[in-house]
Amino acid sequence: MTTVKHSELQNSTSKRIVEIRAAWSIAERTDPTGRLIYAGFWLPDTRANRSALGAVIETGNDVYGVGTHWIEEREV
């Protein structure tokens, strides 16, 4: 997966910067301390990142059911 740094995306102060991540509603996923994991790391919203996360979401929904995995967005 290719990622791009925020500084490479930001050409002007008026440009909208968006990040995306995979999120899911599967309760069995926990970190080593036992806390629930419900989302991945935030990534710049690039074509490559969106494509890679789309594959993750599609696979998760195939395995766990429609609507259990989705892509979240935030403006930074």
C-alpha positions in Angstrom: 0.0 0.0 0.0 1.3 3.4 -0.9 0.9 6.3 1.5 1.5 10.0 1.0 2.6 12.4 3.8 0.3 15.3 4.6 3.0 17.7 3.6 3.0 16.2 0.1 -0.8 16.6 -0.2 -1.0 20.1 1.1 -0.2 22.6 -1.7 -2.1 25.5 -0.2 -3.7 26.5 3.1 -7.2 26.4 1.5 -6.9 22.8 0.2 -9.2 20.4 2.1 -7.2 17.4 3.6 -9.2 14.2 4.2 -8.0 11.1 6.0 -9.7 7.7 5.8 -9.6 4.4 7.8 -11.2 1.1 7.9 -13.7 0.6 10.8 -15.7 -2.4 11.9 -18.3 -3.6 14.4 -16.7 -7.0 15.2 -16.4 -7.2 19.0 -13.9 -10.1 19.1 -10.9 -8.0 18.0 -8.8 -6.8 20.9 -5.3 -5.5 21.4 -2.7 -7.1 23.7 -4.1 -5.3 26.7 -7.6 -6.6 26.0 -9.1 -3.3 24.7 -11.5 -3.6 21.8 -10.1 -2.6 18.4 -12.8 -1.0 16.2 -10.8 0.9 13.5 -7.4 1.1 11.8 -4.9 3.9 11.5 -5.9 7.1 9.7 -4.3 7.4 6.2 -4.3 10.2 3.7 -7.3 9.8 1.3 -5.4 8.8 -1.8 -6.6 6.6 -4.7 -4.2 3.9 -3.6 -5.2 4.0 0.1 -8.9 4.0 -0.7 -8.5 1.1 -3.1 -6.6 -0.9 -0.5 -9.1 -0.2 2.3 -11.9 -1.0 -0.1 -10.5 -4.5 -0.5 -10.3 -4.8 3.3 -13.9 -3.6 3.7 -15.2 -5.9 1.0 -13.4 -9.0 2.5 -14.6 -8.1 6.0 -18.2 -7.7 4.8 -18.0 -11.0 2.9 -16.7 -12.8 6.0 -18.7 -11.1 8.8 -21.8 -9.8 7.0 -22.9 -6.8 5.0 -22.4 -3.5 7.0 -19.9 -4.9 9.5 -17.0 -3.0 7.9 -16.9 0.5 6.4 -14.6 3.4 5.6 -14.6 6.4 7.9 -13.5 9.9 6.8 -12.3 12.9 8.6 -11.2 16.4 7.6 -7.8 17.5 9.1 
